[in-house]
Amino acid sequence: MKYQKVQKQLDEREKLRKFRELDDAFAQALRQLEDPNSDFDIPTGPPVRSIAALEADDHAADEAARSHEQDRLFDQRLKALIREFDLSERDVGEVIHALLESSKWTLDDVPVVSK
């Protein structure tokens, strides 16, 4: 039995030695990473982006989708009106041109229809 106990102590010492070696290697690697003059080449993933940047991208994507949907709905309503009043697209273009020329409409403002 004493032999097993001595063997157990040696195993524990060996484990402790290996742990210290690992700890020393880890500490050395951290020092190399923190050294600004180190040319230690570490492969990294894509750059980390802030939550604010990700939210801004999401907001921009939502705005683009909303704008696209508004354009699609406008085109759909315009074509329905053209069919309903039996107009050609050229006739509608001339009306819009006349409204722009008379300053009743501007390119920056969307005309509001009162109900």
N, C-alpha and C positions, 0 to 999 in steps of 0.2 A: 504494500500500500504506500509506503513511503516513496517508492520509486514513482508512482503515479502522481503523487503530490509535487515532487520535484519537477516532473515533466509539465505539470500544469503551470507552475511558476515560470518555467522557461517559455511556454506558449504566451503567457500574459506579457512577459517582458518583450517577446518578439512582436506582439501586437502593438505594444506601446512604442517600440522603436519604429515600426512601420508607420504608425500614426504620426510620430514626430517628423519623419522624413516627408510624409505627404503634406503636413502642415507647413514645413519649411519651404517646400516646392511651391505651395500655393501662395505663401507670403512673398516669395521671390517673383512669382508671376504678377502679383498685384503691384509690386514696386516697379516692375518693367512697364506695366500699363500706365502707371501714373507719371512716369518719367517723360517729359515733353521731348527730350532728345532721342528717345528710343525709336528705333526703326523696326520695332516688333510688328510684323504684319499679321493682323488678326482679321480673318474674314468676318464681315458683318452682314446683316440683312439690310433691307431697305431702310431709309432714314425714318426715324420715329417722328410722327406728326402730332401736333398738339390737338387736344379736343376741340379747341376753338377753330382750328383750321379744318378739321373734319366736319364740324357743324356748318362752317361757311360753305364748304363744298356741297353738303347736303342741301343747304338753303338755295344755293345757286342752281343745283339740279332740279329742285322743286319749282323754282321760278321759271326755269327753261321749260319744264313740263307744263306748267300752268300757261305760259305764253303760247306754247305750241297748241294746247287745247283750245285757248281763246281764238287763235288763228283758224283752227279747224272749224270751230263753231261759227265764226264769222263767215267763212267761205260757204259753209252749209246754209246759213240763213240767207246770204246774198243770192246764192243759186236758187233757193226756194222762191225768193221774191222775184227774181228774173223770170222764173217759169210762171209764177202766179200772174204777173202783169204782162206776160208774153213780150218781154223785151230782149233785145240782143245784148251781148256783153259790150258791144261798141256803144250802144245807146246809154248804158249805165256809165261807161267810161266818160262819155261826153257830159253827162249830168254831174258826175264827180268833178270833172275838170271845170265846169261852169261854177260849181260851188266854191272851188278853190280860188278861181279867178276873182270871184266877187267877194272874197274874204269871209264868206259865210262859214267855211270850214278852213281849218289849218291842218297841215300834215301832222303836227304834234298833238292835236286835240282830237279826241274821239267824240263824234256828235252824240248827244244824249236824246233819246226819244222819250217824250213825256207821254204818260198813259192817261 
